[in-house]
Amino acid sequence: MRKLPWYAMLLAACLAFAGCKQEVTRQQVAEFVDQADEAARKRFAPEICELRAKDFTLHQTFHAEDAREPSEMDITRKLYCQQAGNHAQLRQYLLERRSIDIDVATDRKTATVTADYVETLPYYEPDVRAATPDDFRYFQIVDSHDVSIVGLEDGDVRFLSTRTESFQKLVKKGELRVPYN
């Protein structure tokens, strides 16, 4: 009987124990999105950034409450992570997922995740410098429709890209009860 070389045994073990993931499954993607949502709720930037691929891009269309035209921007992973760091200062924040649909590609290399979210967070007026994280007059409620491509990078599920369209509504601070943490 012939022995298999050590690297063939390692490859077989890797594939058998899913240590070398080659495909994404609907369950994997659903668990991954749950993990990403929880990281966003904690507002811990390193964990949020870890879930984005090295070449992650975000295309955002933002409809501000008082703007005639939406603003559009393309954001790289680096800028996205910097902005995630800014969210760490927020003491009042809610994230609610309203819906999710996961469509795994036929080659099982990627999945398209379509989700609707509502975020409630402080609105810091652009021309006013806040003295503290509690120094704001309005909460912003942001309804977002996200379409993300999720795939494998270095054996782990990651966001490869996201397209989001968001609509902002401002509500006076005293009109909402948002948990403080």
Stockholm file with secondary structure:
# STOCKHOLM 1.0

chainA/1-181         MRKLPWYAMLLAACLAFAGCKQEVTRQQVAEFVDQADEAARKRFAPEICELRAKDFTLHQTFHAEDAREPSEMDITRKLYCQQAGNHAQLRQYLLERRSIDIDVATDRKTATVTADYVETLPYYEPDVRAATPDDFRYFQIVDSHDVSIVGLEDGDVRFLSTRTESFQKLVKKGELRVPYN
#=GR chainA/1-181 SS CCCCCHHHHHHHHHHHTTSSCCSCCHHHHHHHHHHHHHHHHHTCHHHHHHTEEEEEEEEEEEECTTCSSCEEEEEEHHHHHHHHHHHTTCSBCEEEEEEEEEEECTTSSEEEEEEEEEEEEEECCTTSCCSSTTCCSEEEEEEEEEEEEEEEETTEEEEEEEEEEEEEEEEEGGGCCCCBC
#=GC SS_cons         CCCCCHHHHHHHHHHHTTSSCCSCCHHHHHHHHHHHHHHHHHTCHHHHHHTEEEEEEEEEEEECTTCSSCEEEEEEHHHHHHHHHHHTTCSBCEEEEEEEEEEECTTSSEEEEEEEEEEEEEECCTTSCCSSTTCCSEEEEEEEEEEEEEEEETTEEEEEEEEEEEEEEEEEGGGCCCCBC
//
